[in-house]
Amino acid sequence: MPQILLFFVAGAGLILAGRRWYRDEQRRIVAELRAAEEALARREAESAVPLERDPATGIYRPKRVQQRADGASD
């Protein structure tokens, strides 16, 4: 009978440890996904190109950067 109790206690301990490990892994993965989504959103915001409509064709094209007289771009 003591062996059964020992196995029961060991099994309960493994279940609790497994649940804790699962919870910690789940939180770690959620944090990594959140960081990746934020990085992707920043990258998309930084690389967004304003568009302007070509009046002759009606097609939207990337806006041209105006060149200043001193050679620097605007």
ZIDAWO-V546221 format. One record per residue. RES is the residue in one small letter. PHI is phi as a letter, one per 20 degrees, with the letter a starting at -180 (NA if undefined). D_LAST is the distance of its C-alpha to the last C-alpha in Angstrom with 1 decimal. Layout:
BEGIN
res: {RES RES}
phi: {PHI PHI}
d_last: {D_LAST D_LAST}
END
This chain:
BEGIN
res: {m p q i l l f f v a g a g l i l a g r r w y r d e q r r i v a e l r a a e e a l a r r e a e s a v p l e r d p a t g i y r p k r v q q r a d g a s d}
phi: {NA f f f f f f f f f f f f f f f f f f f f f f f f f f f f f f f f f f f f f f f f f f f f f e f d f d c e e f f d n e e c g f f e f e e f e n e e e}
d_last: {83.6 81.6 79.7 78.5 77.3 75.5 73.8 72.9 71.3 69.5 68.2 67.0 65.2 63.5 62.4 61.0 59.2 57.8 56.5 54.9 53.2 52.1 50.6 48.7 47.4 46.3 44.4 42.8 41.7 40.3 38.3 36.9 36.0 34.3 32.2 31.3 30.3 28.1 26.4 26.0 24.5 22.0 21.1 20.9 18.7 16.2 16.2 16.1 13.8 13.5 15.7 16.1 19.5 20.4 22.8 24.9 25.8 25.1 23.5 20.5 17.9 14.7 11.8 10.0 6.3 5.9 6.4 6.9 10.6 10.7 9.5 6.6 3.8 0.0}
END
